[in-house]
Amino acid sequence: TDLPGMDYPSRAALAVPLTAGEDVFGVLFLYHDQLGYFNESHLTLVTATGKKVSAAISNAELYRLITDRAERLGGMLRRQQEESSRNKAILESIADGVLVNDVRGRVILMNAAAERILEARAGSAIGQDVRNIFAAADAEGRQHATYAVNELLQTPNDPRSIQNQLRVGDRIISSMVSPG
């Protein structure tokens, strides 16, 4: 039969599927004008070549998928970093001290006002149990603050806030412990 783009009629054909795992990418065809030209060694060579071509196609597809995923994740990370920067700017502009902890009671965020008020450094407070932050307060205030934190950690969906007063040295600090 005559194939478009061929200068001579083909009288012999060899076809090998291009597969990787269960994926079929196509078929590799070889044509020749001599009848019965292809033999077992041709088939072995073309089969091996087909496997290499299939692996290359599969790798290219994997690379494309990984690149797409990396670009999407990179975009998500950039958006999170931008949002984090905005939130940090807002948090630092608040005159009130703000201390944020996770569901286990570990400090995850502390603004500069909270550092001044509680006489604590965010660098050393981050990751610590939030109840340790009240160590500088008087015993009664420390007890009330610890109770408030424990209550909210035990009932995280409780929308109420617990107000408290702590005495730190000669200062009285009003605090409000509330769920996020």
C-alpha positions in Angstrom: 0.0 0.0 0.0 1.1 3.6 -0.6 1.4 5.8 2.5 1.3 9.6 2.3 4.8 11.1 2.3 6.5 7.9 1.2 8.3 7.9 -2.2 7.9 4.1 -2.6 5.2 1.6 -2.0 5.5 -0.3 1.3 5.5 -4.1 1.1 6.5 -4.9 4.7 5.5 -3.4 8.0 6.5 -3.8 11.6 4.4 -2.4 14.5 5.3 -2.2 18.2 3.1 -0.7 20.9 4.5 2.1 23.0 3.4 1.2 26.5 4.6 2.0 30.0 2.8 0.0 32.7 -0.9 0.0 31.7 -0.6 3.2 29.7 -0.5 3.0 25.9 1.1 6.0 24.3 0.8 4.9 20.7 2.4 2.6 18.1 5.8 2.6 16.5 5.5 1.6 12.8 8.3 0.8 10.4 7.7 0.2 6.7 9.9 -1.2 4.0 9.5 -1.6 0.2 10.9 -5.1 0.2 8.4 -7.9 0.8 9.2 -9.9 4.0 12.1 -7.5 4.9 11.6 -7.6 8.7 12.7 -10.5 10.8 13.0 -11.5 14.5 16.1 -9.4 15.1 14.3 -6.4 13.7 11.4 -7.1 16.0 13.7 -7.5 19.0 15.5 -4.2 18.2 12.3 -2.2 17.5 10.7 -3.7 20.7 13.7 -2.5 22.8 13.6 0.9 21.1 9.8 1.1 21.7 10.4 0.4 25.4 13.0 3.3 25.5 10.6 5.6 23.6 7.8 4.7 26.0 9.9 5.3 29.0 11.0 8.7 27.6 7.3 9.7 26.9 6.3 8.5 30.4 9.2 10.4 32.0 8.2 13.6 30.0 4.6 13.3 31.2 5.8 12.7 34.8 8.1 15.7 34.5 5.2 17.8 33.2 2.9 16.7 36.0 5.6 17.4 38.6 6.4 20.8 37.1 2.7 21.7 37.1 2.3 20.6 40.7 5.4 22.5 41.8 4.2 25.7 40.1 0.8 25.4 41.8 2.3 24.7 45.2 4.7 27.6 44.6 1.8 29.9 43.9 0.0 28.7 47.0 3.1 29.2 49.1 3.5 32.8 47.7 -0.1 33.6 48.5 0.3 32.2 52.0 3.5 34.2 52.6 1.7 37.3 51.4 -1.2 36.7 53.6 1.1 35.9 56.5 3.0 39.2 55.9 -0.3 41.1 55.9 -1.5 39.4 59.1 1.8 40.0 60.8 1.7 43.7 59.8 -1.9 44.0 61.2 -0.9 42.1 64.4 2.1 44.3 65.0 0.1 47.4 64.5 -2.3 46.5 67.3 -1.5 48.3 70.6 -3.0 45.4 72.6 -0.9 42.4 73.4 -1.9 39.4 71.4 -0.7 35.9 72.1 -1.9 33.0 69.9 -1.6 29.3 70.8 -2.5 26.1 68.9 -4.9 23.4 70.1 -2.3 21.8 72.2 -1.6 25.0 74.1 1.7 25.8 72.4 2.4 29.5 71.6 2.5 30.1 67.9 2.4 33.9 67.7 3.1 36.8 69.9 3.1 40.4 69.0 5.5 43.1 70.2 2.9 44.6 72.5 2.5 41.2 74.3 6.3 40.9 74.6 6.3 44.3 76.4 3.3 43.7 78.6 4.2 40.1 79.6 8.0 40.9 79.8 8.6 37.9 77.6 10.4 37.4 74.3 8.5 35.9 71.3 11.6 34.0 70.3 11.7 32.1 73.5 7.9 31.9 73.9 7.1 30.4 70.5 6.6 26.6 70.9 6.3 26.8 74.7 3.2 25.9 76.7 1.1 29.1 76.8 0.5 28.6 80.6 4.3 29.1 81.1 3.9 32.7 79.9 2.0 33.6 83.0 5.0 32.7 85.3 5.8 36.3 86.0 2.2 37.0 87.3 1.1 36.7 90.9 -0.2 33.3 92.0 -3.9 34.2 91.9 -3.7 35.7 88.4 -1.6 32.8 87.2 -4.1 30.4 88.5 -7.1 32.2 86.8 -5.2 32.5 83.5 -4.2 28.8 83.6 -7.8 27.9 84.3 -9.1 30.0 81.4 -6.6 28.4 79.0 -7.4 24.9 80.2 -11.1 25.5 79.8 -10.7 26.7 76.2 -8.3 23.9 75.3 -10.8 21.4 76.6 -13.7 23.0 74.8 -12.3 24.6 71.7 -15.7 25.1 70.0 -17.0 27.1 73.0 -17.4 30.6 71.7 -17.2 32.3 75.1 -14.2 34.4 76.3 -12.9 34.4 79.8 -11.7 37.7 81.2 -9.0 37.9 83.9 -6.6 40.2 85.6 -3.0 39.4 86.3 -0.6 41.3 88.5 2.9 41.4 87.1 5.2 43.3 89.5 3.4 46.6 90.2 1.3 46.4 87.1 -2.2 45.0 86.6 -2.8 43.4 83.2 -6.4 42.7 82.0 -6.5 39.6 79.8 -9.1 38.0 77.7 -8.7 34.4 76.7 -10.9 33.4 73.8 -11.0 30.7 71.1 -9.7 31.6 67.6 
